[in-house]
Structure formats: structure tokens, C-alpha cells
Amino acid sequence: MAEIETYFIGNDNMLQISGVRDAANGIYLNNASLQVTLIDAATETEIAGQAWPAAMSYVSGSDGVYRLTLEYDLDVISRQVLIAQLEGSPNGLRLSLRIPVVASYRQGE
């Protein structure tokens, strides 16, 4: 469902959640209000460097895909464990997800 596991330090990063749908009827939710707060897993405090919560944008023409750019200069260190806390209310339903993310430097190939 979510497609980020690593936050690459010094790079803009894309946080994406796919296939948001109503579990009762399987219909994709393309008009949800979703927000993300990035927190430190150890302290549960917000990561500095971006305004939280940040709104995710629906990807036009998709089936329940939402995206958000995580800015390149967040205040994190290598190997720091983060949590992307997603909250929302698609069609009056409550959505809450906690996605683990590890901060790392991008390695050359």
C-alpha cells in the first residue's frame, strides 16, 4: 500500500500510498483527505524541516493513489528510524497508518 521504506538524506523523497479504497464495497476513494506527520520512532516527536501535518495529493486518473514530497533537508541522521503517521477521513471513514522509514544516505552504483 505505501511505497517508501527509506528516506534518502539530502534528496527530495516521494511518499506514496496506493489503492485507498472502501473495504466494505471495494470502491477506490479518489477524494480522500489524507495527511502525514513524520516522527522519530524513538521519541514520537515531529521531525524538523517540514510543516506537519502535510497534505497528500490525489494522483489524477489513478485508483486511490496519493503522494507527498518529503523535503530534502529534514533534520535526520543516518540509520534513524522514523514513522510516517498517515491520518485521513475518506468518505467519512477513519484511516490511520504508521509506516516505518529508515533514514539513509543514497549509495553510488
N, C-alpha and C positions, 0 to 999 in steps of 0.2 A: 504494500500500500504506500508507504513512504519510501523515498528513494535517495536518502542520504545517510551515510554511516560515518563519514569522515568530513571534518571541516578543515579545509586546506588553508593554513595560516598564510596571510598575505595575498589571498585570492578572493574575489567575489565567489560565492558559492550559491548554488540553486537548491533550495529545499522544495521538494515536490511531493504531493500526496495524490495518488491516483485511485480512481474507482470509488469515489464517495457516492454512496447510494443508500436508499431507504431499505433497511434489512427486511421490513415487513412485506414489501412488494417488488424489490429488486430494481426499482427505478433510480437512475442516476440523478444525483442532486447537483444541478448546474447553477444554482443561485444561492448557495450557502454563504454564510458569513463566518469565515474561519480566521482565527488569529493565532500567532505564535509568540511565545516568550522563550528565549534561550537562557537556561540557567546552569549554574555549576552544579554537578551532581552531588558533590560532597557537602556543599554548604546551602544548597537550594536558593542561592542569591542570583539575581539577574546579571548577565554578562554585560559589561560596559561596552559602548561603542556603537550602539544602535538603539533607537527608541522602541520600547516594548510596551504593550504587545504590538506586533506588526501584523497588518492585514495581509492575508494571502489573496492572490488574484486568480479568478477562474480563467482557464485557458479556453478561449473561444473555440467552439466547434468540437470540444472534447467531451468525453463521457466522465464527468466528475473529477477532472484533473485541476488542481490548484497549485500555484507556485508562489514563491517568495525568494528574493535575493537576500542572502546573508552577506553583509558588507565585509570587505577585505580586511578591515582594521579593527576587528573585535579584540577585546582585551583578554586573550587566552594564551596559554603556553602549550608547547608540545606535550602530547600524551594526556592532556587534561580531559577528563570525561565530562561531557555536557549532556543536558537533556533539552530537547526541543519539545516544549509543552504546547500542544495544539488544543485549542478550545473552539467550539463553534455551536451554532444552532441552525442546522439545515432543516427547513420545513417545520420549525418548532420543536425539533428533536435535539437532544443534547449529545454533542460529540466531544470526547476528551481522549487524547492520545499522548503518551510520553515516549519519545523516540530517543534512544541513546546515540550520542555522537561523540567521536574522539577527535580532538584537535591534533593536527599533524602537519609537518612541512611536506610539500609535494617533492617527491624524489625524481631526479632526472632519469631519463631512459637511455 
